[in-house]
Amino acid sequence: MKVRALASISGPMGRKVAGDEFVVSAVDAQSLIDRKLVEPVPVEVAPATPTEKPTKSKAAAEE
């Protein structure tokens, strides 16, 4: 789970300062969240990209 440090912390994940974002297990994340040391980083869903294939123009198709 991706979290953001709210304070300077150190542990198995290394030294982090307020604002650092890092990934920890869900169990570790919940423990840190409960102690108000980190906050979860919202998962951003990438916008869907169009999957349409480009069409050839009529002139290019006749060549």
SVG drawing of the C-alpha trace seen along z (x, -y; Angstrom):
<svg xmlns="http://www.w3.org/2000/svg" viewBox="-12 -17 29 24">
<polyline fill="none" stroke="black" stroke-width="0.4" points="0.0,0.0 1.3,-3.5 1.4,-5.9 2.7,-9.4 4.7,-10.2 3.1,-12.8 6.2,-13.0 9.9,-11.9 10.0,-8.2 12.4,-5.3 12.1,-1.6 12.5,1.4 11.4,-0.8 14.3,-3.2 14.3,-6.8 11.4,-8.9 10.6,-12.6 7.2,-14.3 5.8,-14.3 7.8,-11.2 5.6,-8.6 6.6,-4.9 5.1,-1.5 4.6,0.9 2.5,4.0 -1.1,3.4 -0.5,4.6 2.4,2.2 0.4,-0.6 -2.5,-0.2 -0.2,-0.2 1.4,-3.5 -2.0,-5.0 -3.4,-4.0 -0.5,-5.9 -1.1,-8.9 2.4,-8.7 1.3,-8.2 -1.8,-8.7 -2.8,-6.5 -2.1,-7.9 -5.3,-7.7 -4.9,-5.3 -5.2,-7.3 -6.9,-5.6 -5.5,-6.6 -8.0,-8.0 -9.0,-5.5 -7.2,-6.0 -9.0,-5.7 -8.3,-2.3 -9.5,-3.3 -7.2,-2.4 -6.2,-5.3 -8.1,-5.1 -6.4,-5.6 -7.6,-8.5 -9.2,-7.5 -6.4,-9.1 -3.8,-7.0 -5.8,-3.9 -5.9,-4.4 -2.1,-4.6"/>
</svg>
